[in-house]
Amino acid sequence: MKIAMIGSGYVGLVSAACFANIGNRVYCVDRDPKRIDNLENGQMPIYEPGLEALVRENTRQGTLSFHLASADVIDKVEIVFIAVGTPMGKDGAADLAAVYAVAREIGSHMSRPLIVVNKSTVPVGTGDQVRKIIAAELDRRGESLSFSMVSNPEFLKEGKAISDFGSPDRIVLGSDDPDALEVMGELYRPMVYRNPKERILRMSLRSAELTKYAANAMLATRISFINEMAQLCEAVGADINDVREGIGSDSRIGSSFLYPGAGYGGSCFPKDVEALRHTFEQHNLNAGILKAVEERNARQKQWAFGKIARHFGGVERDSTKLEGRHFALWGLSFKPDTDDVREAPSLVLIEQLLEVGATVSAYCPKGCEQTNFYLQNKSTLNATQLGRLRYVESAYQAAEAADALILLTEWREFLSPDWQRLKKLLKCPLLFDGRTQFSPRHLARMGFQYYAVGLPTA
C-alpha cells in the first residue's frame, strides 16, 4: 500500500519505518528542514534500538522517503496517518493544534478518496472534529471527495518499539466505515497473520480514542499503587518484592507494572493521565482515581531526595546538611533503552540537589544530551547551580569521590556492577536505589549501606 505518515517523531518515524519494512511505500513528512535532511542522511532524531538500521535500509531500497510538505505526497497515497505531537497544554488538556493543522492540509490538497488515520494520542471526539475540518476545506475548494476517518492509537513501548510494532499485543481500529476497517486490517495483516481475529480489535471511533487513554491511565495507576504500598513497606518493615510477588501471582492481578520505583515519567503517562482527567472535568465528572495517581507519582519523585536528606541528618531542602556533598547519579532517561528524559525522576532530583548546593556527576548511556538540553532551557536553575553538574563517560567515573551513589534508571550495564571497585571509588559505601534491583543481603555483605524503594533500610 501507499502511505503518507505526517510527523516524524517517535510514533511517526517508528511506524513509517516498520510499514516500509514489510513492503509498503511510505512517504514520511515533517516541517523541520533540518530533521528531514538528517533523516535522509540516516541520522535519527531519537534513540530507539534498531530504528536507525531500519530507516537506512528502507531509505536505500526506496520504500521510505522523507518530505517537507504534505502537499507533495497526499495525492500519491491511499492512506494518510496523522502522527504529530499532542503535548500537554497549560490547562492540562492535550494541545491539538498540530493535529488540526494537518487536517486542514489534507482537506486542502487531497485529490482522491482517502482513509485518514489518527495515530496521535487524542481526546475523545477529536476524530469527529478532524472529519469536520477536512470536509470544510473540501467545501471551500468546491470538491466532493469521499474520505473515511479511522482511529488507530499506538501502544509502543520506548526501547522495544520495533518488536512491539512487528508483534503487537493488539491493534485497535476505530471507525464507522467497515470498508476502511477492512483496508486497515489488510495493512496490519502481516503483523498478526497467525491470529488476526484475536489481535485486531474493531470498534467505534470514539471507543478507540478512549482506549488509548484508558490503557495508559491503568498502567500509571498500577505503578502508583505499588509505589504507595512500597512506602508502607518501608514504614512497617515489610519487603515490597515479597508483597509484589504475592499479589502478582493472583491471575486476576498479574505481575506487569507492579515494580516499585522512583516514579513514572516519559512522554505518555504524565500527559495522558492529565488529559484524561481534563476530559472528565469537561463532562462534569470527578476523576478521583486519576487525581490520586498524579499526586502519588509526584510524591514518589521526592523519594530519593528525601532519603538522602534524612540520611545526612537534615530535612528536605536543608542546604546546611547537603551543601558541598558530592553525588554520583546513574541513569537519566525515564526508562532504559531510550534517550527520553521527559518527566524523568532524574530531573527532579538533580534540580533538588543543585538547589541546596550539592554537586552531581551523572552518567547515562543515552540520556545526557537530552538532560542537558532540558536543564539549560526548561529548568529554573541558574548558571552557578548548573555548573555543579558534570556529565561523565562511564558509571565508575561518576562514582569517583562521591558521598553516595544514586541509581534511578535500570540500564542493563548497571545490573551487576563491580562492588569492590565501587567501594574503593566512593567516599562511603552508600547506595540509594530508586529501582529496588539489588539484594540487600548481598550489599550488606559487601559493606554497603543500602536504601531501596519499599525495603527496610539495610
C-alpha positions in Angstrom: 0.0 0.0 0.0 1.0 3.6 -0.4 1.0 5.6 2.9 1.7 9.1 4.0 2.9 9.5 7.5 2.6 13.1 8.7 5.0 13.6 11.5 8.5 12.0 12.1 8.5 12.0 15.8 8.7 8.8 17.9 5.4 7.3 16.7 5.5 8.6 13.2 9.1 7.6 12.4 8.8 4.1 14.0 5.5 3.4 12.2 6.8 4.7 8.9 10.0 2.6 9.1 8.1 -0.6 10.1 5.4 -0.2 7.5 8.0 0.3 4.8 10.0 -2.7 6.0 7.1 -5.1 5.2 6.8 -3.8 1.6 4.6 -0.7 1.7 5.6 2.6 0.0 5.8 5.2 2.8 6.2 8.9 2.5 7.2 10.5 5.8 6.5 14.2 6.2 7.9 16.7 8.7 8.0 20.5 8.6 11.5 20.7 10.1 14.0 21.0 7.3 17.0 20.1 9.5 15.2 16.9 10.7 14.3 15.9 7.1 17.9 16.5 6.0 19.2 14.4 8.9 16.8 11.6 8.2 17.8 11.5 4.6 21.4 11.0 5.8 20.5 8.3 8.3 20.7 10.5 11.4 17.9 9.8 13.9 16.2 12.5 16.0 15.6 9.9 18.7 17.3 6.8 20.1 15.4 3.6 19.7 17.2 0.2 19.3 17.1 -1.0 15.7 15.4 2.1 14.3 18.5 3.6 12.6 19.3 0.4 10.7 15.6 0.1 9.7 15.4 3.6 8.4 18.7 3.4 6.5 17.9 0.1 4.8 14.4 1.1 3.7 15.6 4.5 2.5 18.2 2.7 0.4 15.6 0.4 -1.0 13.3 3.3 -1.9 10.3 2.1 0.2 10.8 5.0 2.6 11.3 8.7 1.8 11.2 12.0 3.6 9.4 15.2 2.6 8.9 18.7 3.9 5.4 19.3 2.5 2.3 17.1 2.8 1.0 18.6 -0.4 3.8 16.7 -2.3 2.6 13.3 -1.2 -1.1 13.3 -0.3 -2.2 12.8 -4.0 0.2 9.7 -4.2 -1.3 7.7 -1.4 -4.3 5.7 -0.3 -3.9 6.2 3.5 -2.8 9.3 5.4 -1.6 8.9 9.0 -1.7 11.8 11.4 1.2 11.2 13.8 2.1 14.6 15.2 2.6 15.6 18.8 -0.2 16.4 21.2 1.7 18.0 24.1 0.0 19.0 27.4 -1.4 22.5 27.3 -1.4 25.0 30.2 -4.8 23.7 31.4 -3.8 20.1 31.3 -5.7 19.3 28.1 -4.0 17.9 25.0 -2.9 20.6 22.6 -4.4 19.6 19.3 -3.2 22.5 17.2 -0.8 20.3 15.1 -3.5 17.6 14.5 -6.0 20.2 13.3 -3.3 21.9 11.1 -2.7 18.5 9.4 -6.4 18.0 8.9 -6.6 21.4 7.1 -3.6 20.4 4.9 -5.4 17.1 4.0 -8.6 18.9 3.1 -6.7 21.5 1.1 -4.6 19.1 -1.0 -6.4 15.7 -1.4 -7.4 14.9 -4.9 -8.7 11.3 -4.5 -10.7 9.3 -1.9 -8.6 8.7 1.2 -8.5 6.9 4.5 -7.4 9.4 7.2 -6.0 7.6 10.2 -5.4 9.4 13.5 -2.4 7.7 15.2 -1.7 10.7 17.5 -2.9 10.3 21.1 -6.0 12.5 21.1 -9.1 13.0 23.4 -12.4 11.5 22.6 -14.2 13.4 19.8 -11.0 14.5 18.0 -11.7 12.3 15.1 -15.1 13.8 14.6 -13.5 17.3 14.7 -10.8 16.3 12.2 -13.6 15.0 9.9 -15.4 18.4 10.1 -12.2 20.3 9.3 -11.4 18.2 6.2 -15.0 18.4 5.0 -14.9 22.2 5.5 -11.7 22.5 3.4 -13.2 20.4 0.6 -16.3 22.6 0.6 -14.2 25.7 0.4 -12.5 24.2 -2.7 -15.8 23.1 -4.2 -14.7 19.5 -4.2 -16.8 16.4 -3.5 -14.4 13.7 -2.4 -15.1 10.9 -0.1 -12.8 10.0 2.8 -13.0 7.8 5.9 -11.8 8.5 9.5 -10.1 5.8 11.5 -8.6 6.0 15.0 -5.6 3.7 15.3 -3.8 4.5 18.6 -0.3 3.3 19.2 0.8 1.1 22.1 4.6 1.1 21.5 7.0 0.8 24.5 10.0 3.0 24.2 13.1 0.8 23.9 11.0 -2.0 22.4 9.1 -0.2 19.7 10.3 -2.2 16.7 9.4 -5.6 18.2 6.1 -4.2 19.6 5.1 -3.0 16.1 6.1 -6.2 14.4 4.4 -8.4 17.1 1.7 -6.4 18.8 -0.4 -7.5 21.7 -3.4 -5.9 19.9 -4.2 -3.5 17.1 -7.1 -1.1 17.9 -9.0 0.2 14.9 -12.0 2.5 15.3 -14.3 3.7 12.5 -17.9 3.8 11.4 -16.8 2.7 7.9 -16.5 -1.1 7.5 -14.6 -0.8 4.2 -12.0 1.4 5.8 -11.6 -1.1 8.7 -11.2 -3.9 6.1 -8.4 -2.0 4.4 -6.7 -1.2 7.7 -7.0 -4.9 8.7 -5.2 -5.8 5.5 -2.5 -3.3 6.2 -1.8 -4.8 9.6 -2.3 -8.4 8.5 1.5 -9.2 8.2 1.9 -8.5 11.9 -1.0 -10.7 13.0 -1.5 -13.2 10.2 -1.4 -16.2 12.6 -4.4 -15.0 14.7 -5.8 -11.8 13.3 -9.3 -12.2 14.8 -7.8 -12.2 18.3 -5.4 -9.4 17.9 -7.2 -6.9 15.7 -9.9 -5.1 17.7 -12.5 -3.2 15.7 -14.7 -0.6 17.4 -16.2 2.8 17.1 -14.0 5.9 16.5 -14.6 7.3 20.0 -14.1 4.0 21.7 -10.7 3.6 20.1 -9.7 7.1 21.1 -10.7 6.4 24.7 -9.0 3.0 24.7 -5.5 4.6 24.4 -6.1 6.9 27.4 -7.7 4.2 29.5 -4.8 1.9 28.9 -2.1 4.4 29.9 -4.1 5.5 32.9 -4.5 1.9 34.1 -0.8 1.3 33.8 0.0 4.5 35.6 -2.4 3.5 38.3 -0.7 0.2 38.9 2.7 1.9 39.2 1.3 4.5 41.7 -0.4 1.7 43.6 2.7 -0.4 44.1 4.7 2.7 45.0 2.2 3.5 47.7 2.5 0.0 49.0 6.3 0.4 48.9 6.0 3.4 51.2 4.0 1.4 53.7 6.5 -1.5 53.4 9.3 0.9 54.4 7.3 2.1 57.4 6.3 -1.4 58.8 9.5 -3.3 57.9 8.0 -5.4 55.1 9.6 -6.2 51.7 7.8 -4.8 48.7 9.3 -7.6 46.5 7.6 -10.2 48.6 4.3 -8.3 48.5 4.6 -7.7 44.8 5.1 -11.4 44.1 2.3 -12.3 46.5 -0.3 -10.2 44.7 1.1 -10.6 41.2 0.6 -14.4 41.4 -3.1 -13.8 41.5 -4.3 -14.4 38.0 -6.8 -11.5 38.4 -4.0 -9.1 39.1 -0.8 -10.3 37.3 2.7 -9.0 37.8 3.1 -6.5 35.0 3.7 -2.9 36.0 3.9 -3.8 39.7 7.6 -2.9 40.2 8.4 -0.2 42.7 10.4 2.8 41.6 11.2 6.5 41.8 8.0 7.5 39.9 6.9 7.2 36.2 7.9 9.6 33.5 8.2 9.8 29.8 6.1 11.3 27.0 2.9 9.3 27.6 1.8 8.5 31.1 2.1 12.0 32.6 0.3 13.9 29.8 -2.2 11.2 29.1 -3.4 10.8 32.7 -3.7 14.6 32.9 -5.5 14.8 29.5 -8.0 12.1 30.6 -8.6 13.9 33.9 -9.3 17.0 31.9 -11.8 15.1 29.8 -13.6 14.0 33.0 -13.8 17.6 34.1 -15.2 18.8 30.8 -18.1 16.4 31.3 -18.6 17.5 34.9 -17.3 14.2 36.3 -14.9 13.6 39.2 -11.7 11.8 38.2 -10.8 11.0 41.8 -8.6 8.0 41.0 -6.7 9.8 38.3 -6.0 12.7 40.7 -4.7 10.3 43.3 -2.4 8.7 40.7 -0.9 12.0 39.8 -0.4 13.1 43.4 1.2 9.7 44.3 3.6 9.9 41.4 4.6 13.5 42.3 5.3 12.4 45.8 7.2 9.3 44.6 9.6 11.6 42.7 10.6 13.0 46.0 11.7 9.6 47.4 15.4 9.8 46.5 15.9 13.4 47.8 14.0 12.7 51.0 16.1 9.6 51.8 19.4 11.4 51.0 18.5 14.4 53.1 17.4 12.3 56.1 20.5 10.1 55.9 22.8 13.0 56.1 20.9 14.3 59.2 18.8 17.0 57.7 15.4 17.6 56.3 14.4 18.0 52.7 15.9 21.1 51.1 18.1 21.8 54.1 21.2 23.2 52.4 23.3 23.2 55.6 23.4 19.4 55.5 23.8 18.7 51.8 25.8 21.8 50.7 29.2 20.7 49.4 28.2 17.0 49.2 29.0 15.2 46.0 26.7 12.5 44.5 27.1 10.0 41.7 23.9 9.5 39.6 23.3 6.5 37.4 20.5 6.8 34.9 18.9 10.0 33.5 16.3 8.7 31.0 12.9 7.8 32.4 13.5 4.1 31.4 16.3 2.0 29.8 16.9 1.8 26.1 15.8 5.3 25.3 17.2 8.9 25.5 13.8 10.3 26.5 14.1 12.3 29.8 10.7 13.9 29.7 9.1 14.0 33.2 12.0 11.7 34.4 12.6 11.4 38.1 16.2 12.3 37.5 15.3 15.8 36.5 13.5 16.4 39.8 16.4 15.0 41.9 19.1 16.9 40.0 17.3 20.2 40.5 16.8 19.5 44.2 20.5 18.6 44.8 21.9 21.5 42.8 19.5 24.0 44.6 20.8 23.0 48.0 24.5 23.4 47.0 25.4 19.7 46.2 27.4 18.7 43.2 26.5 15.8 40.9 28.4 13.6 38.5 25.8 12.0 36.2 26.2 9.1 33.8 23.6 7.6 31.4 24.2 5.5 28.3 21.9 7.7 26.2 20.3 10.4 28.3 23.0 13.0 28.9 22.4 15.2 25.9 18.7 15.4 26.4 19.1 16.1 30.1 21.5 18.9 29.4 19.1 20.4 26.9 16.2 20.3 29.4 18.1 21.8 32.3 19.6 24.5 30.2 16.3 25.5 28.6 13.4 24.4 30.8 14.5 24.4 34.4 14.8 27.3 36.9 18.4 26.6 37.7 20.9 29.4 37.3 24.3 29.2 35.7 26.1 28.7 39.0 23.8 25.8 40.0 24.2 24.2 36.6 27.9 24.5 36.9 27.8 22.0 39.8 26.5 19.3 37.4 29.0 17.2 35.4 28.3 14.6 32.8 30.8 11.8 32.7 31.7 9.0 30.3 31.3 5.9 32.5 29.4 4.6 35.5 32.7 4.2 37.5 33.9 7.7 36.6 30.7 9.1 38.1 31.4 7.3 41.4 34.8 8.8 42.0 35.0 10.6 45.3 31.2 10.7 45.7 29.5 10.7 49.1 26.8 8.3 47.7 25.7 6.5 44.6 22.1 7.0 43.4 20.5 4.7 40.8 17.4 5.9 39.0 17.2 4.0 35.7 17.8 0.3 35.4 20.0 0.2 32.3 21.5 -3.3 31.7 25.0 -2.2 32.4 24.0 -1.2 35.9 22.6 -4.7 36.8 25.8 -6.3 38.0 28.4 -3.7 38.9 31.9 -4.4 40.4 31.1 -3.7 44.1 34.7 -3.9 45.3 35.7 -1.3 42.7 32.8 1.0 43.7 33.6 0.7 47.3 37.1 2.0 46.6 35.9 4.8 44.4 33.1 6.1 46.7 33.9 8.1 49.8 31.4 6.0 51.6 29.8 2.7 50.5 26.3 4.1 50.4 23.7 3.4 47.7 20.2 4.8 47.1 18.4 2.5 44.7 15.4 4.0 43.0 14.6 0.8 41.2 15.0 -1.8 44.0 17.1 -4.1 41.8 19.8 -5.3 44.2 19.9 -7.8 47.0 20.1 -6.1 50.4 21.8 -9.1 51.9 24.5 -9.1 49.3 25.1 -5.4 49.6 25.3 -5.8 53.4 27.9 -8.5 53.0 29.8 -6.1 50.7 29.8 -3.5 53.4 27.3 -1.1 51.7 24.5 0.8 53.4 21.5 0.4 51.2 18.3 2.3 50.7 15.7 1.0 48.2 12.1 1.7 47.4 9.9 -0.5 49.6 12.6 -2.2 51.6 13.7 -1.9 55.2 17.0 0.0 55.4 19.9 -2.4 55.3 
